[in-house]
Amino acid sequence: MTIWNPWHGCQKISPGCANCYVYRRDESIGKDASVVTKTGDFALPLKKNRYGEYKITAQDGVVFTCMTSDFFLDQADPWRQECWDIIRQRSDLDFHIITKRIDRFEQCLPHDWGDGWDNVTICSTCEDQQRTDYRLEILLRLPIKHRQVICEPMLGEIDMQKYLAGGLIRHVTCGGESGDNARPCDFRWVKELRRQCVRSGVPFTFKQTGAVFIKDAKLYHIPRKLQMAQAKKSGYSYIPGQDCGSAIKYTLPQREQLFERLSRSDFRSRFHLSANDKDYVIQKGIDTVRSHARDFVAKRLSPENPDNDGKQTPLKGHPVFVAQHACACCCRACLEKWHNIPSGKILTADEQEYIVNVLLEWIQRELKSH
């Protein structure tokens, strides 16, 4: 990894900028981060060693561009085309440009951009739902070959499912905010965004917890040196097809506590077996219904990323379907929310049998009810 900062300094434009690390760092040395200046590393990718070889090579990895400013900042308009010339000349390098100004993208392009350059990835940030809806609409319609999204600092729950569905976004990263005045990041937001990425088959990285982290309604203050390590330890990053969720540690709920919690849900508690459903169970026998449940769970719920996840379980048509909705075993999102079983993993035989047992217990309770 290489960092290339052709200019330094920026202006704050959205809530994610409030506690900008560049401003914090510059202030600590008596510098005004709002002043935009060209740096001595402006032509860094073109610098050579004494043998006439480029100092930065493809083996050095991604070149993160403009990390102490914004590549599409209007104050940098006079210098940007020269930067595009450098990027064009170093087509062997992989440049990543992270921006909060995706709305200025089209007016800042080189003449030969066409439908995008192979060696440039554009990463749009979106720290909350408002910025997500505004910026991702723009990101998806632009001529870009490689698109990524970065939700950092993550300031609230974000729904970007509709933007992920088309397959144009290649990666999503999220993380909390660092610094003395850091705003909290709730693990529920991280898990929900991850579920959306799993459902769409999009790689996801949980980069860091941030300094103030909420997990299971408890507030934690995490030292800077542990924020990335704790995020990595959670196992919540995701790469499609690698059963990543198997690394996540979790605890299944106690059965009685689960049913008591379900009974307090207005949505879950409205599901009941009809007279026809009960007759079906009695006629077929509980062993046959258990066999059906095992089949439904294995085919519709157990894959890492089930087909049509979130809509794979009908509301009626079989007693097991009704039980799945009543017990929150209808899709992988509900399974994670209610049973703690992470999305993005292939269900083990024990996990599948646990789900079947929950469903059959609910059905048997319904048979005893009036």
N, C-alpha and C positions, 0 to 999 in steps of 0.2 A: 504494500500500500504506500502511495505517495500523496502528499498534500501539496497542491499548487495554488498559491494565492497571488494572482496577478495584480490585484488591488485589495485594499484594506479599508474597512469602515462601512457603515450602513445606516439606514434609517428604519425605525420601527414602524411596522404597518399593520400588525394584527396582534391578538392576545398572546400568541406564542412568543412574541418578541419581548414581552414585558420584562423578563429576567434574563435577557440575552447574555450568554457567557462571554461574548466578545466585549460587550459594554462593561461587564464586571471585571474582566481582566485588564482592559485598558484603563478603567478608573483606578485600579490598584497601583498603576504606574504613572498616574497623572496625565493620562492621554484621553482625548475626546474621540470616542468611537464613531461619532456621527460625521466626522470629517473623512471624506473618501479620498484616498491617495493611491497612486500607482506604486507598486512595491519593487524592490530590487530583484525579486524573483519573477518578474513579469515574463521573461522568456525562458523560465526554468526547463521546460521540456526540450528546448533546443541546445542546452548547454552540453559541452563535450569535455571529455578528459584529455589529458596530454597526448593520448594516442589517437585522438580524433574520433573517438567513439562517444555516442550519447551516454550521458551519465545515468539517465533514466531509461530502463529497458522494459520490454514486455514482461520479463520475469519478475519485475518489481511489483507487479499487480496493478490494481485499479489506481487511477490518478483522480483523487477527489479534488474538484476544482472550485475555487472561491469559497473556502470554508470560513473565512473571516469577513465575508461580505455576501453579496448576491450577484450572480453572473448577469442578471437582467436588470440590475439597478440602473436608473436613468442617468445618474451622475457618471456612470462608466461607459456611456454610449460612445464617446470619442475613441476608446481603447478596444472595444469589443471585437471589431472586425479583424484587428491584428491578432487577437487571441484565436479567432476562428481560423485564421491562416496557419497558426501554430498547430492547432488541433488537426487541420487538414494535412499538414506536412507530416505529423506524427500519427499516421493512420494505423501504425502498429500498436499504439497504446489505447487502453480502454479508459475513456474519460467519463466520470460521473459528475453531473451538475445538479446540485440540490437547490431548489428555489422556492420562495414564497411569492414570486412574481410571474407565475405561469401566464398571467394575462398580458404580459409584455413580450411573450415569446415570439410571436409572428413578426413584430416590428423590429426584432433584433437579429434576424437570421442572415446568414451569408447568402450570396446570390445563387450558389449551386447546391443549396440544401436539399432540394427536391422532396422526396418522401422521408428524408432522414439520413443520417450517416451511421454506418455500421459500428463505428467506434465511439459513439456518444449515447449515454443513457441519461435521460431526463427524469429527475426525482422531484415530484411535487410534494411539498409538505401540507399537512392539514391537521391541525391540532384539535379541532372540534367539529361538530356537525355542520355549522354554517360554512366554515372554510372548506369542508369536504364537498358539500354540494356546489359551492361556487367554483373551486379550483379543479375538481375532477371532471366536471362537465367540459371544461376547457381542455384539460389534458387529453381526454379521449378523442376529441375531434381534431387535434393537431397532427401534422405530419411528423411523427416520431416513430422510430423503429423499436426503441427500447424504453419502456415506461416503468417507473417504480413510484411508490408512495411511501412517505415517511410521516408517521404520526408521533412527533416528538417536539416539544413535550405534549403528551396526551393529557388533555384537560377535561375530558368528558367521554361518555359512551358515544361511539361512532358507528353508524350504519352505512357501510359502503357496498352492501351486497349487490346492488344493481350496477355499480361501476365495475365490480369484479367479474360479473357474469359473462361478459363478452370475451374474456381471455386476453385483453390488450395490456392489462397491468401484470407485470412479470414478478413483482415482489412487493411485499408490504412489511415495513419495519415500524415498531412502536416502542415507546419508552417514556419513563417519567422525567420529571424536571429536577435538576441539581441546583445547588447553591443554597445560601442561607435563607432566602425568601421563597424557596420552592413550593409550588402548589401541589396538592396531593394527587397521586395516581392510584386509582382503585383497580385491584386485580380483576374484578368483575369485568371492567372495560377491556382489559387485555384478553381475557378468555373469550369474550363475545366476539371481538375482532378476529381472533384466531379461528373461532368456529366458522366465521364467514369465509375466511381464506381456505380452510379445509374443505368446506362445501363447494368452493369454486376451483379447487385444485391449484391454489396460488401459494407459493412459498411465503413463509411468515417468520420474522425474527423478532423475538422479545429481547430488545437490546439492553435495557437497564431498568431497574425499579424506580430510579429517582431517589431523592433524599427523603421524601415523605410518601410512604406507601401504605395503602389500606388493603388488608387481607382478612376475609371473614369478619368484617366490621371492626377489626382492630387496627389501630394506627401505629405504624412503625417509623422510627427515624433511623435511616440507614446511612452509614458513613460512605463517603464518595468512593473509597477504594473497594467497597463491597457491592456497589450497585450493579455493575455488569456481571460480577461473579454470581450474585444471587439470582439474577434473571436467567443466566445460563443454567444454574443448578436446578431451576424449576422444571426444565425440560420442555418448556412451552413453545420453543421455536419449532417450525414445521417445514418439512420437505416432502412433497407428495410422493407416495409410493414407497416410503421407507419405514412405515409403521412407527413414526417418531413418538407417538403418544405412549408407547409401551414403556418409555423411560420415566413417565410421570408417576410419582407416588401419590396414592390416594387411599381413602378409607370408605368402605361401603357404609351406608346408614344402617342404624339398628332398625329392624323390621317394624316394631311397634311404633317407634318414633316416626318412621316414614309414613305409615298409614295414618297416624294422628295428624301429621303435617298435611298430607293429601286431603284429609277430611276438612281442613280449614281453608282449602283453596276453593273459591267459588267456581272456578272452571273445572277442576278435577272432580269435585264432589257432585257435579251435575250428571255424571255418567253412571248409568245403571243398566243391568241386563234386563231386556224386555222379557215378556212371557215366552216369546218364541225362542229367544236366546237360551233361557233356562231349560225349555223343553229340549232344545238341541243338545245341551250338555248332558242332560239326563239320558236321552236316547243313545247318544254316541258313547257315553261313558267318559269319566275323567281322564283315563289313560289315553284315549284317542285325542281328546282336546289338548292334553299335554304334548302329544306328538305333533299336533298342528302348531302349537305355540313354539316348539323347538324349531320347526321348519320355518315359520315366519321370522323368528329372531335370527336364525342362521342366514337366511337369504336377504332379508330387508334391513337388518340392523347391524349385523356383525362386520361387514366390510369396513376398511379404513375410511372410505368415502362412499357411502351407499348411494345408489342411483336415486335421483329425485328426493334427496334427503330433506326432511321437513314436510313432505307431502306423500311419503311412501305408505302411510297407514290409513286406510279408509276409516271413516267415522262409524260405520256399521257394516253388516254383512257377515260377521262372525263374532262369537263371544270374545275371542282373543283380541280382536281389533278394539272392541269397547274397553276391554281390560287394559290394553296398551295406553289408551288415552287417559283412563282413570288413574293409572299408576305412573304416568309420565315416562313410559317406555316406548313412545311412538316414533321418536327420531333421536338422532345423536345429540342435538342441542338439549332436548329435555332430559336425556339420559345423563348428561354432564351436570345440568342444573340441579336435578333432583337426586341423583344417585352417585354423583362425583366421578363417574366413569368418563375419562377424557375423550374428546373427539380426536380424530386423526390417529386412531390405533385400531388394529384388528382385535375384535373381542375374543378373549380366550374361551376355552370350553367351560371353565369355572364361571366366568362372567356371564356367558350365555345361560348357563344353568341357574345362576342367581336370578336373572331376569325372568326366566320361565317360572321359577318358584314364586316370585312376587306376583306374577300374573295369575297363577293357579290359586294362590292364597286369596287373592281378591275375588276371583270367580267363586270359590267355595264360600267366602263370606256372603256374597250376593245370593247364593242358593239358600242360605240359611235365613236371609232377611225376608220380610213380608212385603 
